[in-house]
Amino acid sequence: MTNHWIDIRNSDCIMIIGSNAAENHPISFKWVTEAMENGAKLISVDPRFTRTSSKADIYAPLRSGTDIAFIGGIINYCLVNGLYNEEYVAEFTNASHLINSGFGFSDGYFSGFDQKNSKYSKSTWQYQLDENGIPKEDKTLKDPNCVFQLMKKHYSRYDADTVSKVTGCPKAMFLKVTKKYCETGQRGKAGTIMYAMGTTQHTYGTQNVRSYAVLQLLLGNMGLAGGGINALRGESNVQGSTDHCLLFHIIPGYLKTPKAGDKDLQTYLKHYTPVSKDPKSVNYWKHYPKFAVSLLKAFWGDAATEENDFAYNYLPKISGNYSHIALFEALYKGVIKGMILLGQNPAVGGPNARMERKAMENLDWMVAADLWETETASFWKGPEVDPKKIKTEVFLLPAAASFEKEGSITNSGRWAQWRYQAVNPPGQAKDDLWILNAIFTRVQNLYKKEGGKFPEPITKLAWNYGEHPSSHTVAKEINGYNLTTGKLLANFTKLKDDGTTMCGNWLYSGSYTEDGNMMARRELDDPTGIGLYPKWTWCWPVNRRIIYNRASCDTKGNPWNPDKYVIKWNGEKWVGDVPDYGKTVPPEKNVGAFIMKPEGHARIFGMGLADGPFPEHYEPVESPVENMISSVQIDPIVKVWDSEMDKIGTSDTFPIIATTYRVTEHWQTGAMTRSLPWLVELMPNMFCEMSKSLAKKKSIKNGDNVKIKSARGEIEAYALVTDRFQPFKLNGKVVEEIGLAWHYGFIGLSKGDSANCLTPHVGDANTMIPEYKAFLCDVKKA
Amino acid sequence: MAEKAVLLDLSKCMACRGCQVACKQWNDLPAEKTTFFGGPGYQNPKDLSPQTWTLVKFFEKKENGSLIWAFRKHQCLHCSDAACIAACPVTPKAMTRDKETGIVYVDESRCIGCGACVEYCPFGVPHVDEKDEKSKKCTFCIDRIQEGLEPACVKTCPSGALIFGDRDEMLKKAKAIAKKLKMAGRNPYIYGIKELKGLHKIYVLPEGLDFYDLPKSPKVPEDIGLLEGLLKPISVATLTAAAVGLAIGYLKTVRQEQVAEKEKEKC
């Protein structure tokens, strides 16, 4: 979240799209409700009518996978009718920036597409620079090469009629949403977008989010109380795990994992430290070397010295894609021999779960740590498996639940909240720190004793946590120390790139200081009255509760909404929230408001994306219709895998759209909920929701058992026939969509077929998140 | 302690069913073995039972092209004129009203599990547990109230749909909420002001009275007096569930005959 949970209450208009917050984030509705009590309007955009929709002022249906068409249509309407915040757009975004005149877009392709390698060359997706190397701008936004004009041209193709044909949302309904939401472009108004996996789990999921960013920037909603783009994270601490970068392409604090070509520290730092020649740009990432060197010091301690590049050569370098899908493709091919899973259940949660289960058969060993036995730990006794033929040795380690251990949980609003241990774990269950420490110390001892090809990264790792690591020790290490004084750092502005500081994650520097554990604070002061609660726990970065908050004021430093100001200039300094700006830098200096970008401006034109600087509508890999906006059917960067179990279906055999989702009563793969009798009582069985018209056509009655088939598998479920699903009219063609809860599997108190036996093994062009939310199937009575 | 009530503002209920789980957790009630039954909506279990004292009912209706999906938390309404108390044949009564708060609860030490309360409750709330032969229903968490806490369901409700407080305050709130809903073009009805001389669970029904499967004008059945008369000759010590069952059975037959006669008259 750019903002935070409580801040939702400050909004004038809440658009929930790609999220079913009432069901999957019920606590958020405390704040949604409060906003509505104060007069805010709630818009729910969803393929089906959900418990969120039931509370909305406006409900608009859209076919799964058509967010960019929908939002692109709003952007177009906003631009054509001049409903954007002109000062904000001209001064705070890159709308005024001139782009290389070679940039273009033609029938679904941006300039620079390399058909052979399915890749873009981004040489034309660049700013025009003046003689000093500073991007050229036209603040009148009239230059045909400026981002604003390019954007206007791009989205002119997204008129309301086209949007309706593509999305299946009736035109009147689309316009109702559009007009209501665009009211937040007025000075003093704020609109927020709440989104979740319905947005991201597409082959163009990143661009779906980008489309929200473009809209929010046009309406001047970023940085304001009640504004922002708010990702509702699906797990209590998934924000924390993201910040610590439990992903293959980044290391703690969103630093880049070195690539094979980054041969030494200097090359690496040069590669990833952005340079700006603009004196009006803060370009905060210029401090990258301080963050990176301090991290290396945290990893390898005294073994990291200036002479040895701070042990940079111990860091693993990547040469390929190691995302979930790629890993399982490699596993399927027999490349991977062992697997450690902590709280993961891909046998139910992974895309094309039948294929992923099959791939697990190639493992020599598996270690699974979880609260209950999971389908993954028991893949060898699942359906379609003969246990006699499985050679894998499986170790199931009993793990402690969150209430059985002490530590921090970072919520969606970036608040790192310290939690105490409530009870001891049952039996032999241990917390993750204990488990990882026990595994690592044994591995390290083996390397010390037996050596290996390159043992130093392991043997020299600074690892001295004793038998049972304390979460306080780890939290302090994450915060970082001044190695000269031995004192905890106050925050990341104290970091150095000369090896005199160490810090496990620069973003979290300031969370555990000499003044104590900031994450454990529980003070209820609210000096601004907008619910920032600055002394309640701690929030990254530097306890800033709303990021990009410089943009909450106009160029003169006056809040767009004085009643709900986040920060304001008092003549000497910025007061309110921790400013996302120099605390004493006056507004008249006109320093760029978005300090993390080298150009100091928020990017409407995003040259960092793999598949285009403007979000463009493509169809899901499996779609019932042809792309009506261009002749390029799917996102051209998307990789379609080719193992024999990676089948892609077509609409002649599989004419119905399917989507997957969670319900309030269960959680993720059900590993934590399908063994709890009270929750099983509420949602006992796998079910499939469908429209009355589809049910009639297929002679299915409410409560019948049905079979759902995709190119990858077939499952059974109970039918829930409901008006909450309605067929979509797509350019005259009527298409049905069904919905599947994805919580069920073959282990636990409540068992059922896994929806993911049907989903495809394809991922987003930028992030590789799987396309769980839109694929093709057929349905019949069982 | 003043008279208490829980206000159920259904305009805010999103059917997360946290209340269902909180009720079972606080009251140590076992889960029922359920099966998907096609709703409406996601409702489960099918009905209240000795193990389930509250449940959320789902209502789905398409009107003029737009859909209404509404929810109602169902449980004992703690009536001022409570049919269950009137029907309870033991002396002193097992079905008891706490004079201060207005809470209606079962004193299990007296309950003989005869089912008279089950028979006469206009809302189908109490259920006799066959195992211990006691009548079971929502206790309003009287054990929590006496310790100055709110009921477990109220404590867990994330959206503010459930509010606990003094009954007159809750009525005021209900009226204010209904007024606001009316201004927003809804058709609210406050259920519990006068129904059965006042309920201690007060609903604000944003879609009107007809939508939520509630009796329009609930009444204490007239033949409760007859039941008392029939049981009078039996002494307190020898009164059994079986005897009450026989009496209820007899009254049922009488009632059916009366209905049949009325039908005849109509013809």
Interface residues (C-beta under 8 A of the other chain):
Chain A: A22 E23 P26 I27 F29 K30 T33 E34 F49 R51 T52 S53 S54 K55 Y59 V663 T664 E665 P677 W678 L679 V680 E681 L682 M683 P684 N685 F687 N702 G703 Y718 A719 L720 V721 T722 D723 R724
Chain B: K12 M14 A15 C16 R17 G18 Q20 V21 K24 Q25 P30 A31 E32 K33 T34 T35 F36 F37 G38 G39 G41 Y42 N44 P45 E60 K62 S66 L67 I68 W69 A70 F71 P158 S159 G160
